[in-house]
Amino acid sequence: MKNHVINGILKQKVSDPEIINKMFQLTQRPLLLPRNHHFLRALRVPAIQQPEWRLLCINSNLMKLFSIITVLAAAITCFSCSKSGPVAFTIENQAHIQIKSTVLVNIPSEIATPDVTTNSSEELSGVGSRPGLIKNTALKELRLTITNPEAKTFSFLKSVHIFISTSDDDKVEIAYLDDISADANTIWLITTGARLDKYIKGSSYKLRTQVTTREVLTENVDLLAEMKFDVLAGF
């Protein structure tokens, strides 16, 4: 029945919009017509550069469905690409160091600090990873600032070396500075580039500070150590 109606329409010189709509409703699919068919001429459809056929119409519902599928596929592809490789981010920690007034001048002295909490589990969960998937960690920056006494400078300090450890036998130097400026109350240490994966994977680590002073201290000096670690982790 449907084919008879369509054939009947195609044999006419169609210009009536109602008939055209009827034809679309009957086909409900892409309609291919001969190159010089009078139906195309009546609608004044521009020629499509194909040898024998012209595409007249495509069902709008199919086009909408195709568009939705295309957008979803693109979104899934982008999401997959974003999760395909390791992610780089920064972990920031702080530690408090106190240099006692009893430290000896011109003799390297080691100062222990309380355990430093890494917060690595929270940072990693925020990027969809976990400590066991850390691939590479290195200290990016270590800054020392005098917090007490107020207005105190590093004029008393000749050199400083800072080490990280989880026990007494796995100590690794992470930053140092020699010939420290006497006028500064904040200094940036030189990082060693040591690989620190196992220290950041744990819940905490220890810092050990070795200082050599150039003058006698009359009071304790408190320092704030601010550290930034570059971390590369997988998913």
C-alpha positions, 0 to 999 in steps of 0.5 A: 500500500505504502509503495503504491502511494509513493509511486503515485506521488512520484508520477505527478509534478508535485508542488503541494506541501501537504502531498510532500509531507505525506510522502515524508511520513510514508517513507520514514527513511532517507529517500533517493531519487533519480537525478532529473526527477520532476519532484526534485525540480518542483521543490527546486532542490540543488543538485548533489554531485553524484552520478545518478542519485540525489538525497532528498530528506533524512528522517529528523528523529534519526538525525537527532539520535545520531547526534546524541550518539556522536556527542556521547562517544566523544565524551567517553573518548575524552574521559578515557584519554584523560585517565589513560596516563599518569597524573602530576600534582603537588603535595605541600608539607610543613615542619617546625625546626628549632635551633637551640642556643646551646649549639656549637659554633663552626661545628655541624650539629644535627637537629631532629624534628617531630614526624611530618604527616604526608597527607598523601592518601587524601591528595591522591584520592582527590585525583583518583589514585592511591599511595601504592600507585605513586611512580615518581616523587621529588622535592620541588622547593624547600623554603626556610623562614625564621618565625622567632625571634621577630626580625631575626636574620640568618646572619648566625647561620653558615650552612644548612643541610636537610635530610628525610628518613623513615628510620635511622638507616634510610636517611637521604639528603633532600636540600641544602644551602651554603654561604647563606646571606646574612641579611635574609630571614627567608631562604630557599634551599637547593634541592638534590633531586633525590627520588622520594617515592617511599617517603611520600607513600607512607603516612609520615616521615622524619626530617633531620636538619644539620646546621653549622653556625658562624656566631654564638646564639643568645636564644633559641631560633625557630624556623618554619620549613615549607616543602613542595613535592612533585608527584607522578601517580597512576590510576 
